[in-house]
């Protein structure tokens, strides 16, 4: 069992501009940082059997929390939520990541409790515990890491296509064929897209062949914030919480566009980085001719979708225009 921590952990908000102590009280029912640290240390000691547990840091987002812990068996991450509508999904994701780990995929699987559970529901929250994977976030200026990230995504897709649990996960949006999804977006306000780029996108969408493959599970949020590397090796593809059914090429192209984004640093990567990422993917699993055509469609659409309507300090518009020119617009 763990002793109560002698000092309160550092607590911060991931996205929101809010007082974290007030959030702990109002959303989690915990009386500030010290109480939150005691609560999570006690839980991990009782349920997982860990000793000498100390909570060092907690990050909050909406009704979700992530705590960095030290234990007698090494560093751990405890993640919990008060969103009860996500409980069933988290149970499925726990089983999925455990299965992927067994398939040799670089994921952060959950540590079983003393009675073998991967995700624990108690006192109105759902909690999982992970080992800390040592590594650095993907550096998109390192071609070897970018190549490795593409190859790792291809291997993950091949494994996810074998997942025996099917493509439906509780809480995921219903699968929509990419042609219908993009046509729907083009029918709404896309005022940030120049007329020439819009015309090119409509033409590419019209000319793209049908995709013959059935949708499969995909990661859902592949970008630098969720890829850990050591040297030129990908040691973890983190955060499968956005996993859903889709075409693999849709995820590949979107990931190529969003690859450089982190938590508060949303900037595009140049075309050379996207090319290296795709090349790494195709070194493991080649795209079909139809998928190659769809890569262009999704890359163009995703590039323009990231252009803000106001100022553009990080240059999304410049990259979107470069993609448009390269594809013939």
C-alpha positions, 0 to 999 in steps of 0.5 A: 500500500502507499503512504500519503504524499508529503507534498501536493502534486503539481496540477495544470489544465491541458487545454482550458484557461481555468483554475485547476484547484477549482476544477478538481473541486467542482468536477472531481469532488476532490478538495484541491491538489493534495487531496487529489494526490492522496486519492490516486495514490490510495487507489493505485495502492489498494487496487493495483497493489503498488507500494511507495506510490507518490503522485508528482503531477496531474493534468486535467481536461474536461472531466478527465485526469492524467497523473504521473506516479512513482512506485516501487515498481517504476513510474506509472500513469493513472488516467481516469474520467468521470464521463460515464458515457465513455465507460463501455468504450474504455473497457473495449479500448483496454482489451484492444490495447492489451491485444495489440501489445500481444501482437507486438505493436508499440502501444501503451497497454494497461497494467492489470489490477491484482484481480486481473482487470484492465479498467476499473470502475468505482465511485463514479469514475473509470480508471486505468494504469499504464507503465511510462514509456521512455522516449521523446515525441516524434521530431518531424525534422528527423527524416529517420523518425518520420520514416519510422512513424509511417512504417509503424502506422502501417504495421498498426493498421495491419494488426488492427485489420486482424482485431477479432473484436470487429470495427464497432467501438462504443461511442465511435461515430458511424462510418461514413464513406469518404466520398460522401463525407467529403461531398458533405463538407464541400456542400457547407461553408468552405469560405477559406478555400480559394475557388481554384482549390475548391474546383480542384478538390471537387474534380479529384473527388469526382474522378477518384475510383471507389475504394474496394476495401472494407473499413477497418479500425484505425488509430484515430489521432496520429500526430507528433503528440502521440508518437514516442521515439528513441533514436530512429525507433518508434517505441509507442503509438499513444492514445487510442481513445479516438480509434474508429472505423475508417479507410486506412488511406484516410488516416494515413493522409490526415496523419501526414497533414497533422503530423507535426501537431502537439498539444499547443503547437499546431503547425503544418509540416512541409511536403517533404515530411509528408512524402517521407511519412508516406514512403515509410508506410509504403515500405511496409504496406503499399497503397493500391492505385485507388488508395493513392488517388484517395491520398491526394484527395484527403491530403488536399481536403485536410490541408485546407480544413486546417487553414484558420479563418482569421490570422494564420501565424503558422502557415497552414495556408501556404502549405495548403496552396503548395499542395494545391499547386502540386496536385494541379490547381 
